[in-house]
Amino acid sequence: MWILMLEAGVALFLIVFIVWWTMFAGRKDTRQDDPAQKDGDSREQ
């Protein structure tokens, strides 16, 4: 019985880790990289 609980714990850890990794890995704030957004030039025509 304990081996099933161990396996379930490992599976739960893996799914939480994968979700966390995909949510936060490689995210960049594009608002700071765009100079048009800083000056408000995107509204002027």
Rosetta blueprint (number, residue, H / E / L):
1 M L
2 W H
3 I H
4 L H
5 M H
6 L H
7 E H
8 A H
9 G H
10 V H
11 A H
12 L H
13 F H
14 L H
15 I H
16 V H
17 F H
18 I H
19 V H
20 W H
21 W H
22 T H
23 M H
24 F H
25 A L
26 G L
27 R L
28 K L
29 D L
30 T H
31 R H
32 Q H
33 D H
34 D L
35 P H
36 A H
37 Q H
38 K H
39 D H
40 G L
41 D L
42 S L
43 R L
44 E L
45 Q L
